[in-house]
C-alpha cells in the first residue's frame, strides 16, 4: 500500500465533524444550563439553514496536532461544500497535510485524492442525514463541518450544549456577530452567528479538553450562497485519466483505504 493511499482516509474523526453525533428523532427543549437567549439565537441560525434547498459555503480551517514530543503545531486548509437537499453533496478540501474531494449523488459516495490520483467508492444511503451517520459508523470519518449538512443542525448538536452563555456582539470579518459560548464534558466550543436578518454561522472554535495541550479546531466560514444553481454533474464522480480505484477499509482500521 502506497503512502498516498494510506493517507486517503487517514483523517482524525474528532476534527472532521463539527461536533460529530447523530440527529435525535425528537427535538427537545434547550438544556437547563443554556441561556435562553443563546438557545434562541442558535435555533434561529439552524432554522435559517434548514429552509435552504441548495447552498454553498467556504471555510478557512486551522487545527492543532500534538507531536509525540508534546509540542503543539498548527495546520490549515481551505474547504468548500455544495449541498442540494436531500441527497447531494460535494466537498473540496485543500490543506497542508492532505487534499481530497468527495462526491455524493444519493446513491454512491466517492472520496478522491488528487495528489495520488486514487479514489474509493461506497454504496451510500439515499439521504444526507443517513449518509453522515453511516460514514461515521462504517468508515470512521466524515467530511469537515459535516454537522452543517444535516437537515436540522440544532438537533445534531443539542446534546453537546451542557452549558451556554452569551459573550457579546463581536465582529467577524467586519460582520457584527453574536458570540455564543458552550461547554460539554469533553469539549469547549464557541460559535459566532451573524446579527440581523441573515443569521449565518460565521466562525466556530472547538477546544478538546481531554488532551493536556488543549488542541483547537477553528473554522471561519464565508461566501454563503443560497441560490447557486448547482448542476447534477457536480455530485457525480468522473474518474480522471490514469486514476486508480482502491477500497475503503472498515472503520477503525489504520490507513483507511487499500
C-alpha distance (Angstrom), angle and dihedral (degrees) to the residues before:
residue distance angle dihedral
X1 . . .
X2 3.80 . .
X3 3.79 121.4 .
X4 3.83 90.3 -115.7
X5 3.79 90.4 55.7
X6 3.79 91.5 48.4
X7 3.79 89.5 54.5
X8 3.80 94.8 48.4
X9 3.78 92.2 93.1
X10 3.79 100.4 11.6
X11 3.80 91.5 119.0
X12 3.83 120.3 138.6
X13 3.79 105.3 -115.5
X14 3.76 92.6 -149.5
X15 3.82 89.6 61.8
X16 3.79 97.9 40.0
X17 3.79 101.8 63.7
X18 3.75 121.1 54.1
X19 3.79 89.7 -127.6
X20 3.77 102.9 -20.3
X21 3.80 114.6 -132.5
X22 3.76 144.7 113.0
X23 3.76 125.1 -88.8
X24 3.82 111.3 -105.0
X25 3.79 115.6 -127.0
X26 3.80 94.8 -129.2
X27 3.78 126.8 47.9
X28 3.77 108.0 -132.6
X29 3.78 131.6 -168.8
X30 3.77 119.8 -85.1
X31 3.80 121.6 -77.3
X32 3.84 113.7 -89.3
X33 3.80 91.0 -120.7
X34 3.81 93.5 56.5
X35 3.80 119.2 93.1
X36 3.86 107.6 -116.7
X37 3.81 89.8 -131.2
X38 3.79 90.4 55.4
X39 3.81 91.1 47.7
X40 3.81 91.4 49.7
X41 3.81 92.9 51.9
X42 3.80 93.5 47.3
X43 3.80 92.4 47.0
X44 3.79 90.0 49.7
X45 3.79 91.0 53.2
X46 3.81 91.5 48.1
X47 3.82 93.1 47.1
X48 3.80 91.3 49.7
X49 3.80 90.4 53.5
X50 3.80 92.3 43.8
X51 3.81 91.1 60.6
X52 3.80 92.1 59.0
X53 3.79 116.4 101.5
X54 3.78 93.4 -172.3
X55 3.78 131.1 13.8
X56 3.79 144.4 157.7
X57 3.79 129.3 -156.0
X58 3.79 138.2 173.0
X59 3.80 129.4 -146.5
X60 3.78 137.6 -167.8
X61 3.80 106.4 -144.5
X62 3.78 130.8 -163.4
X63 3.79 125.8 177.2
X64 3.78 138.3 173.2
X65 3.77 126.1 -121.9
X66 3.79 122.4 -162.9
X67 3.80 114.2 -139.8
X68 3.83 121.5 -144.9
X69 3.81 86.6 -104.5
X70 3.81 89.2 60.3
X71 3.80 93.4 -110.3
X72 3.79 114.7 140.0
X73 3.81 118.1 -137.9
X74 3.79 130.3 179.4
X75 3.80 129.8 -131.1
X76 3.79 128.9 -173.4
X77 3.79 139.5 -156.1
X78 3.79 143.0 178.3
X79 3.79 115.1 -127.2
X80 3.82 132.5 -170.6
X81 3.81 127.9 -176.8
X82 3.81 130.2 -171.3
X83 3.80 117.8 -167.7
X84 3.80 131.8 -172.1
X85 3.78 109.7 179.6
X86 2.93 136.6 -100.4
X87 3.78 101.3 11.1
X88 3.82 117.1 8.8
X89 3.81 133.1 78.9
X90 3.80 134.6 162.6
X91 3.81 124.5 -177.0
X92 3.79 136.5 -178.4
X93 3.81 123.6 -162.1
X94 3.81 122.1 -175.2
X95 3.79 113.4 177.0
X96 3.77 146.6 153.5
X97 3.80 92.7 -99.8
X98 3.81 103.8 31.0
X99 3.79 145.4 -4.6
X100 3.79 126.8 -149.8
X101 3.80 145.9 155.1
X102 3.79 128.4 -143.3
X103 3.80 127.6 -157.3
X104 3.80 127.4 -167.9
X105 3.82 124.9 173.8
X106 3.78 103.3 169.5
X107 3.81 92.2 -87.2
X108 3.78 110.7 46.1
X109 3.80 134.7 30.3
X110 3.81 117.1 -153.7
X111 3.79 129.2 -172.2
X112 3.80 113.8 -163.0
X113 3.81 127.7 -172.5
X114 3.82 110.7 -159.3
X115 3.80 95.4 -166.2
X116 3.80 93.4 59.9
X117 3.83 94.1 27.0
X118 3.80 89.2 -132.0
X119 3.79 131.1 130.8
X120 3.79 141.3 -177.2
X121 3.80 128.4 -154.1
X122 3.79 131.5 -153.4
X123 3.81 131.5 -172.8
X124 3.80 101.5 -116.4
X125 3.81 137.7 -161.0
X126 3.79 117.7 -96.5
X127 3.83 99.0 -110.7
X128 3.79 135.2 52.0
X129 3.82 96.5 -121.7
X130 3.79 91.9 54.7
X131 3.79 90.7 43.0
X132 3.80 93.4 59.3
X133 3.81 92.7 46.3
X134 3.81 92.6 48.9
X135 3.80 93.6 46.1
X136 3.78 89.2 56.6
X137 3.80 93.6 45.8
X138 3.82 101.1 38.8
X139 3.81 105.2 29.0
X140 3.80 102.2 22.4
X141 3.78 97.7 -127.6
X142 3.79 143.0 74.7
X143 3.82 131.9 -165.7
X144 3.82 116.1 -91.4
X145 3.82 115.7 -80.9
X146 3.79 89.6 9.9
X147 3.81 94.1 155.0
X148 3.81 87.1 71.2
X149 3.80 87.5 65.0
X150 3.81 95.6 59.9
X151 3.79 117.9 105.1
X152 3.82 87.9 -120.4
X153 3.81 113.2 32.1
X154 3.81 93.2 -178.5
X155 3.81 93.0 54.9
X156 3.80 90.4 48.8
X157 3.82 93.3 61.1
X158 3.81 107.9 21.1
X159 3.81 93.9 104.7
X160 3.83 87.6 60.6
X161 3.80 91.1 60.4
X162 3.80 100.1 91.6
X163 3.80 91.6 147.9
X164 3.79 132.0 1.4
X165 3.79 136.1 178.1
X166 3.79 138.8 176.1
X167 3.82 113.7 -105.8
X168 3.81 97.8 -176.2
X169 3.80 144.9 -90.4
X170 3.80 104.1 -59.1
X171 3.80 134.6 171.3
X172 3.81 124.1 -106.9
X173 3.82 114.7 -177.1
X174 3.79 89.2 -21.3
X175 3.82 93.2 -50.7
X176 3.85 119.8 118.1
X177 3.80 105.3 -123.7
X178 3.78 136.7 179.3
X179 3.80 109.8 -114.5
X180 3.82 110.3 -143.1
X181 3.81 120.9 -173.1
X182 3.82 122.3 -160.3
X183 3.78 135.3 179.3
X184 3.80 133.4 -159.0
X185 3.79 133.1 173.8
X186 3.80 93.4 -92.2
X187 3.80 102.7 17.7
X188 3.76 141.7 49.7
X189 3.78 111.5 -161.6
X190 3.78 138.5 178.0
X191 3.79 131.7 -163.4
X192 3.78 132.2 -170.4
X193 3.83 116.2 -150.7
X194 3.79 121.0 -166.3
X195 3.80 114.4 -109.9
X196 3.80 119.0 -126.5
X197 3.79 135.3 31.5
X198 3.82 94.6 -27.1
X199 3.82 105.6 58.0
X200 3.79 95.6 -170.2
X201 3.78 126.6 166.2
X202 3.81 106.7 -109.3
X203 3.78 104.6 172.5
X204 3.78 142.4 1.1
X205 3.82 130.7 -167.7
X206 3.81 122.2 -171.0
X207 3.81 122.7 -168.9
X208 3.81 117.4 -163.5
X209 3.79 104.7 -142.7
X210 3.80 97.8 -174.7
X211 3.80 91.1 71.6
X212 3.83 115.1 75.3
X213 3.82 90.0 -136.5
X214 3.84 91.1 53.4
X215 3.83 97.4 -138.7
X216 3.79 117.0 -155.4
X217 3.78 138.2 -145.3
X218 3.81 116.8 -154.8
X219 3.81 130.0 -175.8
X220 3.80 124.4 -177.8
X221 3.80 106.6 -162.2
X222 3.79 123.9 -154.0
X223 3.83 146.6 149.1
X224 3.79 95.9 52.7
X225 3.83 109.3 -173.8
X226 3.81 120.8 -174.5
X227 3.81 97.4 178.9
X228 3.81 103.0 47.0
X229 3.85 97.6 141.2
X230 3.78 92.5 -137.5
X231 3.80 118.7 -155.8
X232 3.81 119.7 -131.4
X233 3.79 87.1 -130.2
X234 3.81 90.3 68.4
X235 3.81 92.1 67.4
X236 3.82 98.6 49.3
X237 3.79 119.1 78.7
X238 3.79 118.6 -127.8
X239 3.83 107.3 -167.6
X240 3.82 111.3 -124.3
X241 3.77 119.2 -124.5
X242 3.79 111.8 -77.4
X243 3.82 94.8 12.2
X244 3.80 119.3 146.3
X245 3.79 124.8 -136.6
X246 3.80 115.0 -138.6
X247 3.80 134.8 172.5
X248 3.77 133.8 -99.0
X249 3.77 113.4 -121.8
X250 3.82 120.4 -135.6
X251 3.80 118.6 -89.4
X252 3.79 112.4 -77.5
X253 3.79 94.8 25.1
X254 3.79 114.3 126.8
X255 3.77 114.5 -113.5
X256 3.80 97.0 22.7
X257 3.82 98.6 -134.9
X258 3.78 139.3 41.7
